[in-house]
Amino acid sequence: MENKYAIGIDVGGTTTKFGVVNNKGEILVQGRIPSNEHDFIEDFIQELYAKLMPMINEVGGIENIIGIGMGAPNGNIYSGTIEYAPNLKWKGIIPMADLIAKKFGVPAKLTNDANAAAVGEMMYGCAKNMKHFITITLGTGVGSGIVIDGKIVVGHDGFAGELGHTIIRPGGRMHKNTGMRGSLESYASATGVRETAIELLTQFPDKESLLRNYTINELTSQTVFECAMQGDPIANEIFEFTGEILGESLANFVMFSSPEAIVLFGGLTKAGNLLLNPTRQAMEANLLPIFKNKVKLIFSELNESDAAILGASALVW
Amino acid sequence: MENKYAIGIDVGGTTTKFGVVNNKGEILVQGRIPSNEHDFIEDFIQELYAKLMPMINEVGGIENIIGIGMGAPNGNIYSGTIEYAPNLKWKGIIPMADLIAKKFGVPAKLTNDANAAAVGEMMYGCAKNMKHFITITLGTGVGSGIVIDGKIVVGHDGFAGELGHTIIRPGGRMHKNTGMRGSLESYASATGVRETAIELLTQFPDKESLLRNYTINELTSQTVFECAMQGDPIANEIFEFTGEILGESLANFVMFSSPEAIVLFGGLTKAGNLLLNPTRQAMEANLLPIFKNKVKLIFSELNESDAAILGASALVW
């Protein structure tokens, strides 16, 4: 095992990140390619191969690679397939693990991207030594990985842990990709924050706000954060609102699996206490007394792409 | 083990049921006492002892009893205590398993009542051979037991699986015991059905309904059921409404743990398809495509008290 390495690949909606990882969980070298520039999965894999092989050669060639672990949206650990992922270009059922194994000539495993991140968190991050926790990725969408008794929850079919799609505002905001109303993802994601901004600016046309200085395309969770830091009341209200909905959802999750901690990561966590405080308040307010003041609500110490690459590579060991 | 027996005790909000169970999962003899007639736990245990000992003597005396298993609201498997159960008279933390073990002189174990029922379902009921399922008890309240990979989910502190208290209508109906708004239990319980009936009858004072022939005290989930069976439109609407909320909640639970089946039991299931059809419809409508038409929604084949007694006794084996 001395000079053996694993490849970790994280297929995201926009970007695919990958790295060569040693058995201490160190990413020796990493890279990225866009996820959605190829209509055919074979062309995507070809580009991945072209970028990865030089890295693999840096560590002594493919014979030093034990295997490839991947995380992807709607990835299924049982079958190694990506099934009907709404945010990817390749439709239907993609036998990703098989295609990768053939292309590289080493064993390949695939799981859900959020589950891969949770494994990374458990092996190398702030959930080390925890047996019961939930990770929530607040990015373009909302992903989740659930760990119970030290094991990722995958359910009877491999698809468990889609907490971003649980309904928290029945009849509420329409989710464009799923057509469902009121799901957590339609509020507590970067996309959701942008929509909340547009809604509030439209709803109160006379309320002054720094956010009115931006064009509609410039309104992002990042601009909302910057304006909130300057004390803008609407921008602050956006994070209050987002945190309230997120916190209510987290309370529901706690009453399901009673975790020791909830680990938040992804772009939205850059908002820090602006998001964390209202989230914690709403979570505690909606918990039964037996759960109150027990659950740690923390930000990941790993950066997001590291967690996903490390978690994916951990499938190999 | 030939002539050895276990005692199963199910402490409910109103009634405590108990039985002597053999190692084939047959209840040889059973009885019941009210749960809430004694202010002091010691007096309750004394009555239980007085009723159980003759049964125990029927099977050859206490030396033939391997142990006592109990299910109770807010029961904790790690500590054997009942902690702050809102529906029981005894407040604070009750060391139930210890008290019972001392009184009877045999080992005693305690868990959450709904978890006990789930174990009964897994060992002797319609979830036999299933490794991933959720049981939902629709009684005076809403209880739940979650099984993942063949094991009851208890969480880091032993309190997991309080799905009746998850919020499905934020800001909605007030739950009298918890003070929380919009929890599943405030709608999809016998109490909730009665409240929905009163709300609808008050909201539409001119709408004819058989339910108006009953006094407010006579309005129960049972009378609503009887009127619905006679085609009463308001009574039918009550089950539609209840099923819709229950189904939405079930969809959320499915996206958490992706179970093979959800097993419903408790008094409300007497409504049969009146409840099952709208529940199934709302559940399917709120699931991501990858979960649709996969999850069995079934009624328990065990009667409720059998499931709980058997499940509690199974803690002993």
HADDOCK unambig.tbl for C-alpha pairs under 7 A between the chains (distance, minus, plus):
assign (segid A and resid 132 and name CA) (segid B and resid 155 and name CA) 6.45 0.50 0.50
assign (segid A and resid 132 and name CA) (segid B and resid 156 and name CA) 5.85 0.50 0.50
assign (segid A and resid 148 and name CA) (segid B and resid 155 and name CA) 6.92 0.50 0.50
assign (segid A and resid 153 and name CA) (segid B and resid 257 and name CA) 6.60 0.50 0.50
assign (segid A and resid 154 and name CA) (segid B and resid 257 and name CA) 6.88 0.50 0.50
assign (segid A and resid 155 and name CA) (segid B and resid 132 and name CA) 6.47 0.50 0.50
assign (segid A and resid 155 and name CA) (segid B and resid 148 and name CA) 6.93 0.50 0.50
assign (segid A and resid 155 and name CA) (segid B and resid 257 and name CA) 5.22 0.50 0.50
assign (segid A and resid 155 and name CA) (segid B and resid 258 and name CA) 4.58 0.50 0.50
assign (segid A and resid 155 and name CA) (segid B and resid 259 and name CA) 5.79 0.50 0.50
assign (segid A and resid 156 and name CA) (segid B and resid 132 and name CA) 5.87 0.50 0.50
assign (segid A and resid 156 and name CA) (segid B and resid 258 and name CA) 6.14 0.50 0.50
assign (segid A and resid 156 and name CA) (segid B and resid 259 and name CA) 5.75 0.50 0.50
assign (segid A and resid 156 and name CA) (segid B and resid 260 and name CA) 5.91 0.50 0.50
assign (segid A and resid 159 and name CA) (segid B and resid 258 and name CA) 6.43 0.50 0.50
assign (segid A and resid 160 and name CA) (segid B and resid 255 and name CA) 5.86 0.50 0.50
assign (segid A and resid 160 and name CA) (segid B and resid 256 and name CA) 5.54 0.50 0.50
assign (segid A and resid 160 and name CA) (segid B and resid 257 and name CA) 4.74 0.50 0.50
assign (segid A and resid 160 and name CA) (segid B and resid 258 and name CA) 4.64 0.50 0.50
assign (segid A and resid 161 and name CA) (segid B and resid 255 and name CA) 5.89 0.50 0.50
assign (segid A and resid 161 and name CA) (segid B and resid 256 and name CA) 4.66 0.50 0.50
assign (segid A and resid 161 and name CA) (segid B and resid 257 and name CA) 6.12 0.50 0.50
assign (segid A and resid 162 and name CA) (segid B and resid 255 and name CA) 5.12 0.50 0.50
assign (segid A and resid 162 and name CA) (segid B and resid 256 and name CA) 6.08 0.50 0.50
assign (segid A and resid 163 and name CA) (segid B and resid 255 and name CA) 6.21 0.50 0.50
assign (segid A and resid 163 and name CA) (segid B and resid 256 and name CA) 6.02 0.50 0.50
assign (segid A and resid 166 and name CA) (segid B and resid 252 and name CA) 4.82 0.50 0.50
assign (segid A and resid 166 and name CA) (segid B and resid 255 and name CA) 6.63 0.50 0.50
assign (segid A and resid 167 and name CA) (segid B and resid 252 and name CA) 6.49 0.50 0.50
assign (segid A and resid 168 and name CA) (segid B and resid 168 and name CA) 6.52 0.50 0.50
assign (segid A and resid 180 and name CA) (segid B and resid 286 and name CA) 6.89 0.50 0.50
assign (segid A and resid 252 and name CA) (segid B and resid 166 and name CA) 4.80 0.50 0.50
assign (segid A and resid 252 and name CA) (segid B and resid 167 and name CA) 6.48 0.50 0.50
assign (segid A and resid 255 and name CA) (segid B and resid 160 and name CA) 5.85 0.50 0.50
assign (segid A and resid 255 and name CA) (segid B and resid 161 and name CA) 5.88 0.50 0.50
assign (segid A and resid 255 and name CA) (segid B and resid 162 and name CA) 5.09 0.50 0.50
assign (segid A and resid 255 and name CA) (segid B and resid 163 and name CA) 6.22 0.50 0.50
assign (segid A and resid 255 and name CA) (segid B and resid 166 and name CA) 6.62 0.50 0.50
assign (segid A and resid 256 and name CA) (segid B and resid 160 and name CA) 5.54 0.50 0.50
assign (segid A and resid 256 and name CA) (segid B and resid 161 and name CA) 4.65 0.50 0.50
assign (segid A and resid 256 and name CA) (segid B and resid 162 and name CA) 6.06 0.50 0.50
assign (segid A and resid 256 and name CA) (segid B and resid 163 and name CA) 6.02 0.50 0.50
assign (segid A and resid 257 and name CA) (segid B and resid 153 and name CA) 6.60 0.50 0.50
assign (segid A and resid 257 and name CA) (segid B and resid 154 and name CA) 6.87 0.50 0.50
assign (segid A and resid 257 and name CA) (segid B and resid 155 and name CA) 5.23 0.50 0.50
assign (segid A and resid 257 and name CA) (segid B and resid 160 and name CA) 4.73 0.50 0.50
assign (segid A and resid 257 and name CA) (segid B and resid 161 and name CA) 6.11 0.50 0.50
assign (segid A and resid 258 and name CA) (segid B and resid 155 and name CA) 4.59 0.50 0.50
assign (segid A and resid 258 and name CA) (segid B and resid 156 and name CA) 6.14 0.50 0.50
assign (segid A and resid 258 and name CA) (segid B and resid 157 and name CA) 6.98 0.50 0.50
assign (segid A and resid 258 and name CA) (segid B and resid 159 and name CA) 6.42 0.50 0.50
assign (segid A and resid 258 and name CA) (segid B and resid 160 and name CA) 4.64 0.50 0.50
assign (segid A and resid 259 and name CA) (segid B and resid 155 and name CA) 5.79 0.50 0.50
assign (segid A and resid 259 and name CA) (segid B and resid 156 and name CA) 5.74 0.50 0.50
assign (segid A and resid 260 and name CA) (segid B and resid 156 and name CA) 5.92 0.50 0.50
assign (segid A and resid 286 and name CA) (segid B and resid 180 and name CA) 6.88 0.50 0.50
